[in-house]
Amino acid sequence: GISEASRVIKPGGLACLIGPVYPTFWLSKLMADAWMLFPTEAEYVDWFTKAGFTDVQIKRIGPSWYRGVRRHGLIMGCSVTGRKVSPGESPLKLGPKVEAKEKPRSNPLSFVLRLILGSAAGFYYTIVPIYMWIKNLLLPKSWAI
């Protein structure tokens, strides 16, 4: 990922990564923690810095109706950019990925609970953006939503 970008980009070149950010609302956090991995904005910056990039900047991104208030927990993304200054390999050294050799679990109860939680999260993350879009249409633009 980031260390490979550092390896192939010429000195002075710019790398950009776009990814999701960790939610802020308690219910969104609960669902995100249950089965998703969302890095924090600070982790993105840390990864870029450790990979040897300088002038690392982060910008929140989202749909046009999103007004930048994250209290409702809607997962928005961010773009992280950094400039490569010196030629060569990235100073960030990652070891090889180790595969799990254990037999996969096949607990039917666990499967059903994960299915229910995943379905609830899918519903939640569909309804919240629709709700926010409707609020944007109805409330004055000067109000934070």
C-alpha positions in Angstrom: 0.0 0.0 0.0 1.6 3.2 1.3 5.2 1.8 1.3 4.8 0.6 -2.3 3.4 4.1 -3.3 6.5 5.6 -1.7 8.8 3.2 -3.7 7.3 4.0 -7.1 6.6 7.7 -6.8 9.4 10.0 -8.0 10.9 12.5 -5.6 8.7 15.5 -5.4 5.7 13.4 -6.4 2.4 13.4 -4.5 0.6 10.3 -3.1 -3.1 10.4 -2.4 -5.1 7.8 -0.5 -8.9 7.9 0.0 -10.5 6.0 2.7 -13.3 5.9 5.3 -12.9 7.5 8.8 -14.0 6.2 12.2 -17.6 7.1 13.1 -18.4 9.4 16.0 -21.9 8.5 17.0 -22.2 5.7 19.7 -24.4 3.4 17.5 -22.2 3.9 14.5 -19.1 3.1 16.6 -20.8 0.0 18.0 -21.6 -1.3 14.5 -18.2 -0.3 13.1 -16.3 -2.0 15.9 -18.3 -5.2 15.5 -17.0 -6.1 12.2 -15.4 -3.3 10.3 -11.9 -1.7 10.6 -12.0 2.1 10.3 -8.7 3.9 10.8 -8.7 7.2 12.6 -7.5 10.3 10.7 -4.4 10.4 13.0 -3.6 6.8 11.9 -3.7 7.8 8.2 -1.3 10.7 8.9 1.0 8.4 10.9 1.2 5.8 8.2 2.1 8.5 5.6 4.7 10.0 7.9 6.3 6.6 8.7 6.4 5.8 5.0 8.6 8.9 4.4 6.1 11.4 3.0 6.3 15.0 4.1 3.7 17.8 4.0 1.0 15.3 4.9 -2.5 16.8 4.7 -5.9 15.3 5.4 -9.2 16.6 4.0 -12.6 15.3 4.9 -14.8 14.3 2.0 -18.4 13.5 1.6 -21.5 14.1 -0.5 -22.6 17.6 -1.5 -25.3 17.7 1.1 -23.0 16.8 3.9 -22.3 19.9 6.0 -19.3 18.7 7.9 -20.8 17.9 11.3 -20.1 14.3 12.3 -22.1 14.1 15.5 -24.7 11.9 13.8 -22.1 9.3 13.1 -22.5 9.0 9.3 -19.2 7.6 8.0 -17.5 10.0 5.8 -14.2 9.6 4.0 -11.0 11.5 3.9 -8.3 12.0 1.4 -4.7 12.0 2.7 -1.9 13.4 0.6 1.8 13.5 1.1 4.9 14.5 -0.9 7.9 12.2 -1.4 11.1 14.1 -0.9 13.9 11.5 -1.3 14.5 8.7 -3.8 14.5 5.0 -2.9 12.6 2.7 -0.7 10.1 3.7 2.0 11.5 3.7 5.5 8.3 1.9 6.6 9.1 -1.8 6.7 6.2 -4.2 7.0 6.6 -7.9 7.5 5.0 -10.5 5.4 1.3 -11.1 6.0 0.8 -14.3 8.0 -2.1 -16.5 7.0 -4.2 -18.1 9.6 -3.8 -21.9 9.4 -6.5 -22.7 11.8 -9.8 -24.3 10.8 -12.6 -21.7 10.2 -15.2 -21.6 12.9 -18.6 -22.8 11.9 -20.8 -22.0 14.9 -24.3 -21.5 13.6 -25.3 -19.1 16.4 -22.3 -16.9 15.7 -23.3 -16.9 12.0 -26.9 -15.9 12.7 -25.8 -13.2 15.1 -23.3 -11.8 12.6 -26.0 -12.0 9.9 -28.5 -10.0 12.0 -25.9 -7.4 13.0 -24.6 -7.0 9.4 -28.2 -6.6 8.1 -29.0 -4.1 10.8 -25.8 -2.1 10.0 -26.6 -2.2 6.3 -30.1 -0.9 7.0 -28.7 1.8 9.4 -26.0 3.0 7.0 -28.7 3.3 4.3 -31.3 5.1 6.4 -28.9 7.7 8.0 -27.7 9.2 4.6 -31.3 9.3 3.4 -32.3 11.1 6.6 -29.4 13.5 6.3 -30.3 14.2 2.7 -33.9 15.0 3.6 -32.8 17.3 6.5 -30.5 19.1 4.0 -33.5 19.7 1.8 -35.8 21.0 4.6 -33.5 22.9 6.9 -31.8 26.3 6.1 -28.3 26.0 4.8 -27.0 28.2 7.7 -27.9 25.5 10.2 -25.4 22.8 11.1 -26.9 19.3 10.7 
